[in-house]
Amino acid sequence: MSAPTSPEPKVAVVIGVGPGLGMSVAHRFGREGYAVALVSRSDTRHADYVASLAAAGIEAGSYVADVRDTEQLGSVLDAVAERYGHIDVVYYGPGALDLDARPKSITETDSADVRDAMSWMYPAVDVVNKVLPGMVERGGGALVFAGGLSAVVPMPALGALAVSSAALRNYALTLNAALADQKIYVGNLVIGGLIERGDIHGFVTAHPERFGNLGDRTLDPDEIADAAWELAARRNRAEETFSVLG
């Protein structure tokens, strides 16, 4: 008698993975039995990421894609779907902030600045268009987006980034309403503050002469990742907010 075959794992794609929140999300879904596909602009740290997940008993693969390259991003999602046969969850959280450049204030922002900032939001639509048909066909799935506090709180200093953050949030919440009766969940994380272990956190803490002492004004990526899991699993609310900015 042949041994029973193991069921295929559920698959979570983490887009914009980094050492902070992205990896926390990967570990959180991995602990729930998901295989994890990591996607970022560079493969420089992928080997360490995959090794970290493997050490925790989590199946993982890594892929390179700049989300602003529609063809490259689509090819990666196709590769993930071909490898596993399906995609069950997508977490979308690429970082749009240039660590070496300060954004213009909203009063100085022009349409070119907004178009550039929105180049980080448009790929979210590309991702949905790519994975949603499969989720509809299978009768289930989840998408979780992550954006900044400026989506809900006026933050003039962030300029065009505030516009794109608001657009991403509105897109996520509108999708949530549109897909609620199709067993497909869409949720949004609003994040206000530096996330520990992340690249921006590392940059800021390395330059106290520019940014001062953060003290306890940081966010734990594991707590945010827990919220991402709870949103996708419980589906009882569309949004969760984390902020140390008042």
N, C-alpha and C positions, 0 to 999 in steps of 0.2 A: 504494500500500500504506500502510495507516495505521500510525502509530508504536505500538510496544508500550506498553501502559499500565504505569505504575509500580506496584509492589506497595504495598498499604496499609501505612503504618507501624504498628509495634507501639505501644501506648499505655500510658503510665505515669501514674497519678494520684498526686500528692503532696498528702496531706491534712495541714494544719497547716504550710504553707510559711512560712518566715521567712528572714531574711538569712543565717542560719548553716547548720544542717544541712539544712533543707528545700531551700534553693537548691543546696547541694552535691549532694544526691540528684538533684535535677532535672537538673543539668549532667551528672552521672555517667551516668544512664540516657539522656539526650539524646545523649551521645557514642557510645552504642551503637546509635543510630538510632531511638530511641523519640521519638514525639511526647509532649509532657508537658502534663498538665492540672494547674494549680496551684490549690489550694483553701485559703483562709484566711478568718478572720472579717471582715476588712476589705479593701477594694480599694485602700487608700491607697498601697501600694507596688507594686501589681500591674504598673503600666506599666513601672516600672524593672526588675522581675523579667523580664517578657516581653522587654524590650529587651536585657537581658543575655543571655538565651538565644538570641534572634535573632542577636545579634552573633557567637555561637558556632556559628551555622548550625543551630540547634535549633528545630523547630516547637513552639510553645507557645500555650496559651490559659489564661485565668484566670477563676476563679469564686469567688463569695462564699458562704460557708456557715459558720454556727456549728455545730459537730458535735453540740452538745446539742439542736439543733432538728432532730428526726428528719425532718420533712417537707421542710425546706429542704435538708438533706444529701441526702436521696433524690432530690430534684428535680435537684440538681447532678449526681449520678452518672448520672441518666437523660439529662441534657443532654450529658454527655461521651460516653456510649454512642451517643446519637443522632448526634452530630457525627462520630464516628470509626467507628461500627459495632460497636465492641467495646472492652473494657478488658482489658489483658493483665497489668498489675502495679498493685498499690496499695501505697503506703507510707503508714503511719498513724503520725503523730508530733505531734499537737497538744500544745501546752504547757498544763499544768494548774496551774502555779504562779502565784499572784497576787504580782506583784513588790512590792507595797506591804504585804503581810500575811505574818506569820510563822505557819506551821502550829502547831497545838497539839501538844504531846508526846503520845505514844501513851497515857500514863497519864492524860491529860486529855481524850482523844478520846471523844466520845459517838457514838451511832448517827446523829445528824443530820450530824455531820462526815463520817462514812463514806459516807453516802448522797450527800453533795455531792461527795466525791472520786470516787466511783464513777460520777458523771454524766459523767466524762471517759472511763471505760472502756466503759460501755454502748454508745456510738456505734460502737465497734469491731465489736460484734456486728451492729449495723444495717448497717454497711458490708459485712461478710461476707455477710449475708443478701441484700444487694442485688446484689453482683457474682458471688457463687459460682455461682448457676445458669448464668450465661453461660459461666463458665470450664469448668464441667462439660460443658456442651453442646459447647464447642469442643475439649474434651479437653486443656486446659492453662491455666496461669496461675500467678501468684505473689502472695503477700501478705507484706509485711514490716512488723512492728510495732517501735516504739521505746519503751522505758520506762526507769525509773530503777534504780540499783543497789540501792535498798531492797527490790527484789523478791527479792533473793537474800542480802543482808547486812542483819542487823537494824540499823535506824537509827531509834531511838526518837523523835528530834527531829522526824522527818517525819510522825509520827502517821498520820492517815488516808491520806495520799499513799502510805505504804508498803503499806497494804492494797490500794489500787487498783492499784499497780504490780505487786504479786504476782498479783493477779487477771488483769491483762492478760497477763503472762508465761505463766501457767498456761493461759490460753485459747489463746494462740498455739502453745504446744508441744503441747497436746492436739489442736488442729486439724492440726498437722503430722503427728501420728500417724494421725489419722483419714483424711487425704487423700493419704497417701504413695503409695497404689497407684492414684491417679486422675490422675497427672501434674500435680497442683496442689501447689505448694510453699508452705509457710508458715514464716517465720523470725522470729526475735526478736533485737533489739539491746538489750543491757543497758548503760546509760550512767551512769557515775559521775564527775561533774565538770562544770565549766563548758565549754561548747562555744564556741570562738572565733567571733566575728562574730555570734553570736546575741544576741537581745534581753536575755536574763538576764545574759549576759557583759557586755554594754554597760552594763546597770544596775549591776552589781557594780563594774566598773572605774571607773564614774563616782562612786562613793561609797567611796573608800579609807578614809575615816574610820570607816565602819561595817564594812567587810569586810577591810581590810588589803590588802597587796600579794600578788597571786596568784602572782607569779614565773612559773615554768614549769609550774604546776599547772593546765593547761588542756588541752582536747582539740581536735585539728584536725578540723573537720567534713569535710574532703575524705577523710581516712583512714577515717572512719566511713562515709561514702558509698561508698567503695570496698568496704567490708565488706558493705554492703547489696547492692551489685551482685553481689559474689562469692557471697553466700548464695543470691540468686535465680537466678544463672546456673549455679553448680556443684551446688547442692542436696545437698551431701555432709555437712552438719551443720545443726542446727536453730537454733543460737544463736552469737552473738559478743559478747564483753564488752570494754568499754573503761572503764578507771578510772584516775584519778590519786589515789584516796582510800585507797590502801593495800590 
